[in-house]
Amino acid sequence: MKAIACRSCLLLILIFNFAFVANAASMARQSGKIVGDGKTPGKFTISEPRGGWTVNRMVEVSGSVSDLSVNPVTININGDRYLMKTFGGKFKRKFPVIQGKNTILIQGTNKAGAFKESRIVFAQVPPVQFMAVLTSDTDGVYTDLHVYEPAIDGDPLAEPKAHIYWADTSSASGGKFYLNEQGGDFDQPGYGPYLYTHASPPAGIYRIDANYWPSGDKGHTVGTLNLVLFGGSPNEIRRRVQQPLVMPGETVTLAFVKIQKGGAASIYVPGVDTVPRDEKVWPKWVAEAKARRKGHGDGGE
């Protein structure tokens, strides 16, 4: 409850700041490639992972960067790119890995050029059935991840009900949400990532939303959702979804995911994919769903 109250206070502060400086000329946002000020070649010192084998689903990526102005650093895991803040030059965050080989690349750039370190980790874990990772390209904003799960053993075409997000981080069926904790207290605004995983997702339709809360000097950001279904298995499905997030308090449905029995799945991205017409594949409520709407995301709207 204390954490939720703190988060509510932070959101009120962000709203006030946005209203105070809502001048279009001041809405420049930090985005794109991050270049540090250092003029000598940078270097990473990696604490974890050390490489080799692991039996853990979550692997810590931690270490330090010699050039403190390189903030954030870029983490690339199996081709998926994330930005991770540094605190006093140090960074630390756990990420889910897939069965088999995982390539972890840590990158930075300053005025002397690009530098990097890499590790390879082989994971002896069951396939990751469902993974959703949400990031943004702007510091100082909340791009909250909200996942709605179907009922266990319910109608596979019914609207999802269970709501997993920063204030309710686990579901009855086994879904898990990981806060953006990279240092400091509670949940930090910034690039993310917000993580959701499910080892054994029930069949049905999932809705994945992003809810946007900018600070006063940020006009908009780009949210990136990386989806991995049945990761590390022959049925692996990957999809990257990118959407601009503009209005304070705006909720954007980034994707619908349908998990079917037998290891099959489908993904529908509103506003990007062709609107589905076959109600036996995607029900009418999916086809008619509004991709963008006002609302804080805590109650499904």
C-alpha positions in Angstrom: 0.0 0.0 0.0 2.9 2.4 0.8 4.4 1.7 -2.6 1.0 2.4 -4.3 0.6 5.6 -2.4 4.1 6.8 -3.4 3.4 6.0 -7.0 0.2 8.0 -6.9 2.0 11.0 -5.5 4.6 10.7 -8.3 1.9 10.6 -10.9 0.3 13.8 -9.5 3.6 15.6 -9.6 4.2 14.5 -13.2 0.7 15.8 -14.2 1.4 19.2 -12.4 4.7 19.5 -14.1 3.3 18.8 -17.5 0.6 21.4 -17.1 3.1 24.0 -15.9 5.4 23.8 -18.9 3.0 22.7 -21.6 4.6 25.0 -24.2 5.0 23.4 -27.6 8.4 25.0 -28.0 9.7 23.3 -24.9 8.6 19.8 -25.7 11.9 18.6 -27.0 12.5 15.0 -25.9 15.6 13.0 -25.3 15.6 10.1 -27.7 17.7 8.4 -30.3 21.3 7.4 -29.9 22.8 8.4 -26.5 26.4 9.7 -26.8 28.5 10.4 -23.8 30.8 13.4 -23.4 34.0 11.5 -22.8 36.8 11.9 -25.3 38.8 8.8 -24.3 37.6 5.3 -25.2 35.1 3.9 -22.8 35.2 0.5 -21.1 32.7 -1.8 -19.5 33.5 -3.9 -16.4 31.0 -6.8 -16.3 30.1 -8.4 -13.0 27.3 -10.6 -14.2 26.7 -12.7 -16.2 30.1 -14.4 -16.2 29.0 -16.7 -19.1 28.6 -20.5 -19.1 25.5 -22.3 -18.0 22.6 -21.3 -15.8 19.4 -23.0 -14.6 17.7 -19.7 -13.7 15.0 -18.1 -15.9 16.2 -14.6 -14.9 19.8 -13.6 -15.4 21.4 -10.6 -13.8 23.1 -8.1 -16.1 25.3 -5.8 -14.0 28.6 -3.9 -14.1 30.0 -0.5 -14.5 31.0 1.9 -17.3 34.2 4.0 -17.1 32.6 7.1 -18.7 29.9 8.2 -16.3 28.3 10.4 -18.9 27.3 7.3 -20.9 23.8 7.0 -19.4 21.9 4.9 -20.3 23.8 2.0 -21.7 22.3 -0.3 -24.3 21.6 -3.9 -23.5 21.0 -6.3 -26.4 19.7 -9.7 -25.6 19.1 -12.1 -28.4 18.5 -9.2 -30.8 16.1 -7.3 -28.5 17.4 -3.9 -27.5 16.9 -2.2 -24.1 18.2 1.0 -22.6 19.3 0.7 -18.9 20.1 3.6 -16.6 23.4 3.9 -14.7 23.8 5.2 -11.2 27.2 6.4 -10.5 28.4 4.5 -13.5 26.9 1.3 -12.3 24.0 -0.7 -13.7 22.1 -3.8 -12.6 18.9 -5.5 -13.8 17.6 -9.0 -14.2 16.3 -10.2 -17.6 14.5 -13.3 -18.6 16.4 -15.7 -20.9 15.3 -18.4 -23.3 16.2 -22.1 -23.4 19.6 -22.7 -25.0 22.0 -20.0 -26.2 21.5 -16.4 -25.1 23.8 -13.7 -26.4 24.0 -10.6 -24.2 25.7 -7.5 -25.7 26.3 -4.3 -23.6 27.1 -1.2 -25.7 27.9 2.4 -25.2 29.1 5.4 -27.3 31.0 8.5 -26.4 32.9 11.1 -28.4 35.8 8.7 -28.8 33.5 6.1 -30.5 31.5 3.0 -29.7 32.6 0.3 -27.2 31.0 -3.0 -26.0 31.3 -6.2 -24.0 29.5 -9.4 -24.6 28.7 -12.6 -22.8 27.1 -15.9 -23.9 24.9 -17.8 -21.5 23.4 -21.2 -22.1 20.2 -21.7 -20.1 19.0 -25.1 -19.1 15.4 -23.9 -18.5 12.0 -24.9 -19.9 10.9 -22.7 -22.9 9.6 -19.3 -22.0 6.0 -19.6 -23.1 5.1 -15.9 -22.9 7.3 -12.9 -22.5 6.5 -9.2 -23.0 9.0 -6.4 -22.5 8.1 -2.7 -22.8 10.6 0.0 -23.1 10.7 3.7 -24.2 13.3 6.0 -25.8 12.9 8.8 -23.3 14.1 9.4 -19.8 11.9 10.7 -17.0 8.6 9.2 -18.1 6.4 6.3 -17.1 5.3 4.0 -19.9 3.5 1.5 -17.7 2.9 -2.0 -18.9 -0.5 -3.5 -18.3 -1.3 -7.1 -19.2 -4.8 -8.6 -19.1 -5.1 -12.4 -18.9 -7.9 -14.7 -19.8 -9.7 -16.7 -17.1 -8.3 -20.2 -16.3 -10.3 -22.8 -18.2 -12.6 -20.1 -19.4 -14.0 -19.3 -22.9 -10.9 -18.8 -25.1 -12.6 -16.0 -27.0 -13.9 -14.1 -24.0 -12.5 -10.7 -22.9 -9.5 -11.0 -20.5 -10.2 -10.1 -16.9 -7.1 -10.7 -14.7 -5.1 -7.4 -14.6 -1.3 -7.6 -14.0 0.6 -4.4 -13.6 2.9 -2.4 -11.2 0.4 -2.5 -8.3 -0.6 -6.2 -8.7 2.5 -8.1 -9.9 1.2 -11.7 -10.0 -1.8 -13.6 -11.2 -3.7 -16.7 -10.1 -2.6 -18.5 -13.2 1.1 -17.8 -12.7 1.8 -14.6 -14.6 4.6 -12.4 -13.2 5.3 -8.7 -13.6 8.7 -7.2 -12.8 8.9 -3.6 -11.8 11.5 -1.2 -13.4 13.8 -1.4 -10.4 17.3 -0.3 -11.4 18.3 1.7 -8.2 16.6 4.1 -5.9 13.3 3.5 -4.3 10.3 1.6 -5.7 9.6 2.0 -9.4 11.8 4.3 -11.4 10.6 6.4 -14.4 12.7 6.2 -17.5 13.5 3.9 -20.3 12.2 0.7 -18.6 12.2 -2.2 -19.2 8.9 -3.4 -17.7 8.8 -7.2 -17.9 6.0 -9.8 -17.9 6.5 -13.5 -18.1 4.3 -16.6 -17.9 5.7 -20.1 -17.7 2.3 -21.8 -18.5 -0.2 -19.3 -19.9 -3.8 -20.4 -20.1 -5.4 -20.6 -23.5 -7.3 -17.5 -24.5 -6.8 -13.8 -25.5 -4.4 -11.5 -23.7 -4.5 -7.7 -24.1 -1.3 -5.7 -23.7 -1.5 -2.0 -22.9 0.9 0.9 -22.4 -0.1 3.8 -20.2 1.8 7.1 -20.6 2.7 9.6 -17.9 5.3 12.2 -19.1 7.2 14.7 -17.0 6.9 18.4 -17.6 9.7 18.7 -20.3 8.7 15.7 -22.3 6.2 15.9 -25.1 6.0 12.3 -26.3 8.0 9.1 -26.5 8.1 5.9 -28.6 7.1 2.8 -26.7 8.6 -0.5 -27.9 7.0 -3.8 -27.0 9.0 -7.0 -27.6 6.9 -10.2 -27.6 8.4 -13.7 -27.4 6.1 -16.7 -27.4 7.4 -20.2 -26.8 10.9 -18.8 -26.7 13.6 -21.4 -27.3 11.3 -23.9 -28.9 10.7 -24.8 -32.5 7.4 -22.9 -32.3 9.0 -19.7 -31.2 7.2 -16.5 -32.3 8.7 -13.0 -32.0 7.1 -9.6 -32.7 8.2 -6.1 -32.1 5.6 -3.3 -31.8 6.4 0.4 -31.8 3.9 3.1 -31.1 4.2 6.8 -30.3 2.8 7.8 -26.8 1.7 11.4 -26.8 -1.1 12.4 -24.4 -0.7 12.4 -20.6 -2.7 9.5 -19.2 -3.3 8.0 -22.6 -3.7 4.2 -22.7 -2.7 2.4 -25.9 -3.4 -1.2 -26.7 -0.2 -2.4 -28.3 -1.2 -6.0 -29.1 -3.7 -8.8 -28.6 -2.2 -12.2 -28.1 -4.2 -15.5 -28.6 -2.7 -18.6 -27.0 -4.1 -21.8 -28.3 -3.8 -25.3 -26.9 -1.0 -27.4 -28.6 1.6 -24.7 -28.7 0.1 -22.3 -31.3 -0.4 -18.5 -31.0 -1.5 -15.5 -32.9 -0.7 -11.8 -32.5 -3.0 -8.9 -33.7 -1.7 -5.3 -33.5 -4.5 -2.7 -33.7 -3.8 0.1 -36.2 -1.0 -1.9 -37.8 -2.5 -5.2 -38.9 -5.5 -5.6 -41.1 -8.7 -5.5 -39.0 -9.8 -9.2 -38.5 -13.1 -10.2 -40.1 -13.4 -13.9 -39.1 -15.0 -13.9 -35.6 -14.0 -17.5 -35.2 -10.4 -16.4 -35.2 -10.6 -13.0 -33.5 -13.9 -12.1 -31.8 -15.8 -8.9 -32.6 -14.7 -7.2 -29.4 -11.1 -7.4 -30.6 -11.8 -6.1 -34.1 -13.8 -3.1 -32.6 -11.4 -2.3 -29.8 -10.2 1.3 -29.6 -6.4 1.3 -29.8 -6.1 4.7 -28.0 -8.2 6.0 -25.2 -8.1 8.2 -22.2 -7.6 6.6 -18.8 -5.0 5.7 -16.2 -5.0 2.0 -16.9 -5.7 0.8 -13.4 -9.2 -0.4 -14.2 -9.0 -1.6 -17.7 -9.7 1.8 -19.3 
